[in-house]
Amino acid sequence: MPFPFVGSKVITHPAFGDDPAIPAGWHPELGSALAPHVLAGWSAFTLDAVRAAALDMLGRTAIRLKEVEATAGLGQFVATSTKELDEAIAQLDGPAISKHGVVIEENLDDVVTYSVGTTRLFGEAISYWGTQRLTTNNSGATVYGGSTLHVVRGGLERLASLGLADELQQGIDKAIGYDAIVSRFYPDLLASRRNYDVAAGVNSYGERRIGVLEQSWRAGGASGAEIAAFEALARDPGRLAVTCMTMEIYGEVDAAPDGSIIYYSGVDPVAGPMTKYAMELE
């Protein structure tokens, strides 16, 4: 990453107002360029800017505040009123905001979250679309619980050519657009894994909305399924596609079924007892 913030969800939206805490290397034009591919929203780097941006949106829609460094669906707060906004802001970490920022975004209901991505290893590329599932962690919070990926050989252009269902095709096109725009603004970016979370749901006006939530240019929850796909395709050079999945099970150790690829089973010092595994489905 040319700058640390480029690898986080904070680049998805423009910075609100003339915020003095905006980091060096920030491109003000990037947010406008990404707007057709994402949900409505702002990024902010001070508590005052978070509140001002949130109030700007609350008159039109319910909002979701997202802490930039949080993962797996944690560190997010939904607000539909000023009272709920104040309660959410009270839970934010001021120093973390100035260092990493906060995203303020329109909230969707009845959400399906697609994973769209491409990964390159040893000169070979795969691309995929998939869906995520939610689960309950050991603290009772709703968090990421795994992904099912439909994988093909080749890059994102191969994925775009499959002629999939309209909403899914829109999500893939928006992820490809997001990827191309960020790469244009930050040409020094080097990422062998490019994964995008794309949400499809209903906003406060009952409108169906589709947009990229964030990028993941690192090992992520779906990486186990990507590795399983690489292995399956390597075993059969004539095979063009494969479906693989990952599962994250909280509260149980050794909960993976026979034939799965276990990549964690034990008592995590933060998350507690859990099992993570991947497997080929078809």
N, C-alpha and C positions, 0 to 999 in steps of 0.2 A: 504494500500500500504506500502511495506517495505521502500520505498523511494518515494518522491513526483513525480519524473520524470517517474516512472513506470506506472503511470496512464495517461501518455500523449503519443501523437503520436511520440515523439522523439525516443522511443525505437525501432521503426520499422526498422531503418537503423543503420549501424555502424557509429561511430564517425569518421570524416575525419582527418587523420593525427594524430600527437602527440599533441593534443589540451590540453593546461594546464587547461582549464576551464571545462573539463569533470567532471561531479559530482561524488562524493563518492558513491560507491555502483554500479557503471556502470560495466557491464560484457562485455568486448571487444568481446567475442565469440558469444554473442547473435545475433548480426547483421548477421554474417555468417550463423548461424543456421536458421534464419528467411528468408534468401535470396530466397529459392525456393517458398516461399509463398507470396512474396511482389513484388512490382515494383522495378526497379533499383533506388538506391538513397543513400544519405548520411545524417547524422545529424551533426550539427556544433554548437559551443557555443561561437564563437567570429566572428566579422565581417570579419576578415582576413580569417578565416577558411570557412566561408560561401562563400566568393568570390573564394577561391582556389577550393573548392568542386564544385561550379557551373561551373567554367572554365573547370575543369576536365571532366564534363559531356557535356558541350555545344558543344564540338567537335564531339559528337556522336548523340545528341538528343536535342530537345527542353526540357526545364526544367520548373518545378513549384516550387517556394519557398513558404513554408507554415509556418506561425507563429504558434508556438506550442499552445499558449493559446487561439487562435482564434477558434470560432465555427461557425456552420451553413454556412460554405463555405466562410466566411470572412477572411481577412488577408492572401490572397493568390495572388501570382504574377507569371505570365507566362513570360518567356524570351526565345527568339530564337537567340539573338545576344548579344555581349558584351555591346552595348549601352542600350538595354532593361534590361540587368542584372544590370548595374549601376543605372538605374532609379528605379529598384525594391529595390536594397540595400539601396538607399537613403531614402526609406520609412520605413525601419526596425528600431526598437528601440534597440539601443546598449545594455543598461542595461537589457532589457527584454531577449535579446539573451543570455547574460551570465548567467541569472537566469534560463531560460527555454529551450533555444536552438531554432534552426531553422531546418526544414526539407527541403532538396533539392532532388527532385524526378523527374523521367522522366515524361513528360507531355503526356497525351493521348487526342485524339479527338474522337468525336462520342461516348461519354462515357455513359454507363449504370452503375449506382451505386446500387449494391445489399446490402441489410441489412441481415446479418446472425447472429443469436444470440440464447441465452438461458437465461431464467430467472427462479429463484426459489423463491417461497413465501409459507410460512406456510407448508413446507414439500412437496409441489407440484411443478413440473417442466414443463415448456413449452419450445419448441424450434420453430424457424421460419426462413423462408426466405422471403424477400420482396424487393420492389423497392422504390426508393425515387423519389420525384418530386421537381422541382425547382420553385421558384416564385420570384417576384420583391418586395423588401421591400419599406418602406416609403422614403428611400433615393435614390431609383432607382437602387440599387445593386441587383444582382442575388444571392439568398440565398436559404437555405433549406425551402421547403414548405410542407413537410409531407411525410408519408410513407404508403404503403399498405403491410400488413404482412399476410402471409399464415402460420398459426400456427397449430402445432400438440402437443399432450401430449408427455412428455418425454424429455430427454436431446438431445444433439447434435448427439449422435449415432443414435437416432431414425430418425432425419432429414436426416442423411447420407444414411439411408437404403431405402429411398423412390424411388430411381432410377429416378431422375429428368433429364431434358435435359442436354446435355453434358456441356455447358458453365456454367450453374447454378450449376451443380454437382461439377465442378472444383472449383467454388467459395466457395462452402460449404466445400469442402475438404481442401482448403487453409486456411479458417477461423479456422477449427478444428485443423489443424497443427499449426497455429500461437498460438492458445489458449494453446495447450499442451506444446509447446516449452517455452513460457513465464512462464508457471506454473512450468516447470522443473527448470528454472534458478532462479525463485523467488518463492520458495515453500510456503512462508509466505503470499502470495497474497490471499486475501479473497474477492470475488466479487459475490454477488448473482445475479447480472445482467452482462452478458457478450455479448456485441453487437459488431459486426465487420462490417465496411464499406469495401466492395469489389468492385473494379472498373474493368470494362471490356471495352476496347476501342482500338484505333489504335494509334501506336506510330509514330515517325517521319519517319520510314522506311516502313510504311504501314503494319506492323505486328500486328496481334491481340494479345493483352496482357491482362492478368488477374492477379490481385494481391490485397492483403489486404492493404488498405490505413491506417487504424488506428483502435484502439479499443475504446470502450466506456463503461467503468466500472462505470457508474453513471446513474442517471436519464437522459434520452435524448429525442430527438424529437419523437422517436417511442414509448416512454414509455406509452403514453395514449392508444395506440392500444394494447400493451401488457396487461394492466390492463383490458381493454374491453374484451380481449380474456380469461383471467382468470375468469372474471365474467360470460361469456357465457358458458364456460366449467363447472363451478361450478353449474350453473342452470340445466345442463343436464349431469349427471355423465356418461351416456353411449356415449356421443359425443366424437369423437376422434380428430376432426379438426374444425377450424373456420378461417374465413378471416375477419380482422378488418383493419381500416385505421385511420390515423390522418391527419388533415389539419391545415395549418397555413395561415391565410388570413390577409394581411396587408391593412391598409387604411379603414377598416370597423370594426365597433363594432356591436355585435349581428347579425353576419352573418352566424351563424350555422343553419343548417336545423333542422326541427322537428325530434325528435327521437335520436339526437346526444347527446354525453356526453361533455358538455362544461367545459373545465378546465382553460380557460382564455378568458375574453371578456372585453376590456377596453382600456384605453390609457396608455401604458407602458411608464415610464419616460425616457427610452432610445430608444426603438423601435417605439414609437408612437402608434396610434390606430391600434388594431389588434384583431383577434379572433382565438382561438385555440380550436379544438374539436376532439373527437374520435367517431367512430361508428362501429357497426358490419355490415358487408356486406352480409355474407352468412355463 
